[in-house]
Amino acid sequence: MAQQSATKTPATKTVGEGSVFLSFAPWIIFGVVASPSTWEYAALAALIASIALSGQDILRGKLRVLDLTGIAFFAVLCVMTLFLNRGQLLWLETYAQVISNGLVAVVALGSLLFEPFTAQYARESTPEEYWDSPVFKHINKVLTALWGAAFAVMTVSTWLAIRYPSQDDWFNWVVPIAVVVWAIRFTESYPESYKARVGV
């Protein structure tokens, strides 16, 4: 009985209070606004959003890996616009969305080697005694892998938009939006469905 209760997780959201979606917001802003003529403004807007959404965590000195990556990435882009001319930044204008999506995919999938990045958000709505439970760990591994795969798909899709400009609306908009919507729905439903399946 004691062993069974040790593996149970409470009936709360496994990814805390939608905060993981807020961490994706700067990346989505960049993806939506960025284009060959606007990526500088997209980087600045995404940097401001990253700092604003992470304000309390910055003051507490407790930044999550995705937030820290966003602040660093968008800050580097903004600095590059100050010191490099347009010719030197042509490659970045072309591949800005591909690079940003690929970076999120690498961070998400890479976190599986250490700590799934979604666990940092899940702890906000899960009592500490459940953080080491097999159910908690499994759910966050699945959700982290899901988001890593989703951004990997978006990386390929935005790259295809460059290769096939006649289909760029599909690859830059339809596919990424469909992937994000599906990932959000899965994230919202999977924790409870998995816990029901394993009987906790």
N, C-alpha and C positions, 0 to 999 in steps of 0.2 A: 504493500500500500504506500509506504514511504517512497519507494522507488518510482511508483507510478506518478505520485504528486510532484516529484522532483522534475519530471519531464514535461509537466503541463505548463502551458502559457496562458495568461489571462485573456479574456475576450476583449482585447483592445486592438487598435490598429497596429500592425507589426511595423509598418513604416510610418514614423510618428507625425501625425497631425498635418499631413500634406507638406511638411517642410522640405522633403526631398524634391517635391515638384517646384518649390521656390528656388532651390539650388540649380535646377535646370533652366529657370527663367532667363538668366543672362545669356546662356548658350542659345536658347530659342530666339531671343531678341536679336542676337548676332546673326543667326541663320536666316531670319526673316528679313532683316534690314540690309545685310551685306550684299553687295554687288560690285562690279568693277568700278563704279563711280561713287559708291556710298560706304564701302567697307570701313573707311577711317571713322566715319560717324557711328557706324555700327559698333566698332571696337570701343569707342568712347562711351556710348550708351550702355554697352554690356559691362564695361568696367564700373561705371557709376552704379548700375543695378547690382553688381556683385558686392560692392562695398556696402551699399545701402541695406541689402538683404542680410548681410553678414555682420552688420554693425554691432549688435549685442555680443556676438561671438568674438569679434575682434577685441572689444573692450574687456572681455573675460579671458582673452588669450587662448581661446579654445576653438580654433577653426577646423572645420571638417575638410577632408581631402579634396572633395569636389569644389568647395568654395575657394580653398586656397589655390587650386589649379586654375580656376576661373580668374581670380584676381591677378595672379602672376601672368597668365597668358594674355589677357586683354591689356594689362599694363605694358607688357613687352611690345604688343602691336602698336599701342599709342606712342611709345618712345621711338619705335622705328619710323613712324610717320614724321617725327620731328627731325631726324638725322639722315634719312635716306631720301633720294629724289624719286620721282615717279617711275623712271626707267628701272631703277634698282628694285622697286617694289612691284613690278609688273607680275612676277610669278606669284606674289602674295595676293594681288588683286584677283588673279585667276583662280587660285586654289584655297582662298581663305575659308570657305565653308567646308571644303573637304578636310582641311587641316584641323579645324575646330571639332568637327564630328569625329574624326579619327582620334584626336587627343582624348575626348571623353570616353571613347570605346577602350582605348589603351588603359586609362586610369581605372575604369570600372572593372575590366577583366583582370588587370594587374592586381587590383585590391584583393582578388580571390586568393592570391598567394600569401596574403597576410591577414587582412580582416575585410570581409565584404563591406563595401562602402555604405550600403543601406543599413547596416547594423548601427552605424553612428546616429541615424535618424530613429531607428526602431527603439533604441534605448530611451528616447524621450517619452514614450508612451507604454513602456514595459517595465515592471518592477525589477530591480537589480537581481533578485534571486533567480530570475528566469534567463538571464543573459547567457549563461553557460549551458542551457538545456539543449538537447539534440534538435528539438523542434525549432527553437529560435534560430539556431545556427543553420539548419537546413533551409528554412524559409528565406533567410537573408542571402544564402549562397545562390538560390534559384533566382531571386529578384535581382541580385547584382549581375548574374550571368545574363538575365533577360535584358537589362538596360545596356550592358556592354554589347550584346548582340544587336540590339535595336540601333545603337549609334554606329555600329559597324555596317549595318545595312544602309543607314543614311550616308555614311562615308562613300560607299560604293555608288549609291544613287546620285549624290551630288557630283561625283566624278564622271558618271555617265552623262550628266547634264552638260558637262563641258565637252565631252567627246561627241555628243549628238545634240547639238543646239536646237534642232527642230523639235526635239522632244523635251526641252528643258522644263516646261511647265509640269510635266509628269514627274520628272526626276527631281526637280527642285522643290515641288510643292505637294503634289498628290501622294507620292510614295512616302516622303518624310512625315507628313501629317497623319497618314493612315497608320504608320508604324508607331508614332507617339501615342495616338489615341488607343491603339490596341495595347501598348505597353502600360498605359495608365489604368486601363480597365483590368488588365491582368494583375497589376500591382494591388489594386483595390480588392479583388476577389480571391486571389490565390491563398493568402494567409489563412482565412477562415475555412476555405474549402480543404486545404491540406490538413488543418487541425481536426476538421470533422472526419477526414478520411482515416487518420491515425487514431481517432478516438480520444482526443484530449480537449 
